[in-house]
Amino acid sequence: MSSTRAAPTTHKIPESVLVIIHTPGCEVLLIERADKPGAWQSVTGAKDQVDEPFDATAIREVAEETGIRIGTPAVPRTALVDWGLRNVYEIFPVWRHRYAPGVTHNTEHVFGLTVPRDTPITLAPREHLAWRWLPWREAADACFSFSNAEAILQLPRFTPCDTPLPRR
């Protein structure tokens, strides 16, 4: 019996997800890259298989990079929302060797994930050094990636962010 699943590729697939993890109060989770200390970002990651659905990629990457399990009572599957935004950007030359020869651009699909503020975070130590919650505008300013910053600035389109939060 043959499988309809595509065989794994040796190169990264130039289709990825960007997941803006945020609280109902519009604080955004940022994680610091281990391979580029000082570079803060949201969860990102490429498809593992060409036919992997983008929402499955998002669920996998969030779990791998933060330990957050989507589909649990604390973070139901409905908390993950495809924002319908796509970014096409040039792959940084330092990372192009991961892709097939001649691949220079990636298409990124943007998702939002609403989680409780007290959601435990467990980083993948080979990938990330630290994490922090920031108000959405500050998070956008802190991102090293232009497309990540622009996606965070879209958060008020998907959840109300203009109400000031009480300080704890």
N, C-alpha and C positions, 0 to 999 in steps of 0.2 A: 504494500500500500504506500503510495507516495504522499508526501506532505505538501500542502499548499503554501507553507511558510517559506519565505525566502531564506537562503543560506546566509549566515553571518558574513559581513564584509570585513576586510582587513583595514579599510579606510573609514574614517568618520563620514557619516552621511551628512551632507550640507543642509539638513533640515533639523531645526531644533525648537525647543520651547524656552520661554522666559516666564517664570512664575513669580508674580508680585504677591508675596505673602503679607497679609495685613490684618490688623485687628478691626473690629467694628468701629473703633475710634480713630481709624486711619493712621495708626502707627505701622510702619513698614519694617519688616525684618531684612537686615542686610548681613551678608557674610563676607569675611575677608579671605581672599584667595591665598592659598599656601604658596603657589608658584609666583605670586606677585604681591608680596606684603605691602599693605597700604592701599590695595585695590579692593574696594567694596562693591558688592553686587547683590542682585537677587539670585534665586535659584535658576540655573540654566543647564541645558544638556541636550545632546543630540539623540535622535532616534537610534535604537540599537539595531533595528531591522527596517528596511525600506517600507514594509507594510504595517509597521507598528502605528496604531492610531495616536494622534497627538495627545489626547487626554491620558492615554496609558503611559506615554513618555513623561508627561507632567507628574503623574502619580508616582512613577518609579523614581524620577529625579528628586522630587521633594523628599521621599523616604530616604534615598541614598545620602542626600546632602544635609538634611536637617533632622532626620529621625521621625518626622511628622508622618503619621499614617492616615491617609485619606480613606474614608469609608468606615471610620470608627464613630462611636456615639459623640465623642468630643469634636471630631472633624468629619462630618458626614460628606458623602460624595457630592451632594448639592452645594457644598462650600467652594468647590472648584468650578470656576466659570470661564469659558472661552470668551475672551473679550472681542474676538473677531478682528483683532489687529495683527498685521503682519509687518515685519521689518526685514528688508533685504539690505545686507551690509557686506562690505568687503572684509574678508577674514584677515586678521592681523598677520603680517608676514611670518612672525615668530611661530605661529601655530599652523601655517599652511601645510607643513610636512605631514600632518595628521590626516589630510584629505587626499583623494586621488589626484594624480598629476593634472594640472590645468584648472582645478577647482579654486576659484578666488572669492566666491560669494556664498553666503549662507542665508537661508530664509528662516526667520524666527517667528514662531506663533506665540502670542501673548495670552496668558491666563492670569486670573486673579484667584487667590485663595484666602478666604476669611477664616481666621482661627481665633480662639480665645487668647487674651493677652498672656495668660499664665501657661500657655502650651509649652511643654518641655522641648528643648532644642538639644539635639545630639549631633554634633558635626562629624563629618568624615575627616579624620585628621590629616590624611594625605592631600585632601583637597582644600580644606579651610582651616584658618587659625582661630577665628573669633567670630562672634555674632553680636548684634545689637539691634534694638528697636529704636526707630527715630520717627518723629512726625513726618508725614509724607513729603512735604516740601524740603525739609532737611535731608531726607533720604535721597531725594532726586539730586540734590546738590552734592551729596557724598559719593555718588556712583562714578566709577571711572569710565563706564560705557555710556556713550551718548544715547543709544537706543534704549538702554535700561532706564536712564534718567527720564527720557521722554515718555516711556511707558508708565512710570510712577506718576508723572504729572497728569496722566489720564485717569487716575484713581477716582477723582470726584465725578466722573461720568458714570461710574458704576456703583458708588456708595456715597452717602452724604458725608462730606468732610469739613464743612465750614463751621460746624458747631464747636465752640471751644470746649475742651475737655477739662474737668476739674483736676487739679494737680494732686498727686498722692503724697 
